[in-house]
């Protein structure tokens, strides 16, 4: 039996030593992370898109925290719209990160980076009343939009395509902010 095992090991090691990747021992380092040619984001564009990315990732995480811990009147509707916001933030963060990669930039979505660089205020721990949740989420939606509007013109100057992506995200997040905040509003009195 030992002879069979030794024979199998020898056969495996001979086979693997004969199999080498084409082109040598590995990938050579290049100036770019990708082999594609084309537009390369400047440091400023990279930083602007990174700022948008971290706020979108944080919005997603805080939305989940709110979703799990909201209680009170109109719970079901609040719970459901939070799901919509979370899903949109997830999709938008992926779009921004993939745009960064297409421009040869490297997105950083690590939790420590997000926590250290987001503009969103910390979300409270524990159960939160629906009315307070509405106000807290509205503030976070508006903060995320503010970050995007703050970098938009510089992004547009360098890369209108990335600015177009921000347009779509801003429009949807502003719509969410309106829809969520309307929950705590009263009708305006008419001016007779």
N, C-alpha and C positions, 0 to 999 in steps of 0.2 A: 504494500500500500504506500509505503514511503517513496518508493521508486516512481509510482504514478503521480504523486503530489509534486515531487521534484521535477519530473518531466513536464508537468503542466505549468509549473512556475517558470521553467526555462523557456518553454514555448511562448508564454505570455511576455516575459521580459525581452525575448528576441523580437517578437512581433512589435512591441511598443518601441524598441530602440530603432527599428527600421522605419517607423512612422514619424516623419518630421513635417512640420508645417511648411508649405511653400514659402519661399522668401527668407528663409533663415530662422533665427532663434526667437524672433518676436517682432513686434511692431516698433518701428523707429519713432522717436519723439519728433514732433513737428511743432511749428509755431502755433498752429491752430489745432484745436481738439478734433476737428472733422476734416476730412479730405476735400469736402466740397469747396468750390470757389464761390465768390460772391460777396455780398455786403457783410461787413463785420461791424458789430456794434462798438461804438466808442465806449470808453469808461463811463462817461456821463449817461449814455443811453442804457448801458448795463445797470448802473445804479438806480436810474429812474424806474426801470422795469422791475428790478429787485424790490424796490420800495412798494410797488403795487402788489407784487407777489406776496410779500410777507403780510400785508394787510388783508389780502384775500384769504390766505391760509388761517390767519388769526380769526377773521370773521367766521370762517367755517367752524373752527373749534369753539368759539364762543357761542355760535348759533347752536351747536350740539349741547353745550352746557345749559343754555336756556331751554332748549327742547326737552331735555331730561328732567328739568327741575321747575318748570312752569306749573303753577296751580291757580285755581280760582275760576271766576266767572269767565265764560267764553274760552275755556281751556282748549277745547277741541279745535276751534278755528285758529287759535294762536299756535298750537302745537303743529298744525298742518302747514301754516305759512312759514313757520320756522324750518320745516322740512324743505320747502321750496327754496328758501334763502340758502340753506346749507348746500343743497344740490347745485344751485347756480354758482355759489362761491367755489365749490369743488371744481366744477367745469371751467370756470374763469381762471382759477389758479393754474390749472393744467394748460390752458390755452396760452397764458402769459409765459409759463415756464418753457413750453415747447417753442414759443416764438423766440425766447432768449437763446435756446439751443440752435435754432435755425440761423441766428445771427452770431453764432460762435461764442456766445456768452454762457456762463455756467450758473444756473439758478441755485440758490441755497435755501432749501426749505426745512433745514434741520430745526428741531424744536427750540434749541438754545438761541439760534439766530433769529427765529421769529419772535421769541419772547424779548430779546434784547433790542429789536429794531422796529417793532410794530408801533404805529401811532394810536392804536386802539387802547382805551383805558381797560384796566383789569375788570373782568366780570365777577360779580359777587358769588360766593359759594353758598350752596343750600337752596332751599325752595324760594322761589320768587313769585309774587302775585302777578297775574296776567297783565294788569294795568302797568305795573312797574317794568315788567318784561318788555312791553311795547315801547316804553320810553327808552330803556336801555339798548334795545336792538336798533331803534331809530338812530340813536347817537352813534352806534357803531357802523351802521350803514352810511351815515353822513360823513363819518371820519374816513372811511375807506374811499368814498367819492372825493373827499377833499384832497387826499393824497394823490389820486389820479388827476384831478383837475390841476393840482399844484405842479405836476410834472408834464402835463399834456403838451403845452406849447413847445417846450424844449424837445420832447419826443417827436412832435409833428415836424419841427425844423429839420431833424436828422433823418427820421424814418416815418413818412406818412402812413405806411402800412401798419406799423405798430400803433400809431395814433388812432387808426380806424378800429383796431381791436379795443383800445381804451374807450372809444365812443360807444361801442356796443355794450360794454360792461357798465359804464357810467349810466347810460339810459336805463338799463334794467335795475341797477341798484337804486337809482333815484325813484323809479316806479315802486320798488319794494318799500322804500322809506315813506313814500306817500301812502301806500296801502296800509302799512303797519301803523303809522302815526294816526291815521284817520280813526282807528279804533278808540282813541282817547279824546277825540275832538267832539265838540258840539256844533250844531249848525250855526252859521253866522246869522245874526239878526238882520232882517231886511231894513233898508233905509227907505222909509216911506215917503 
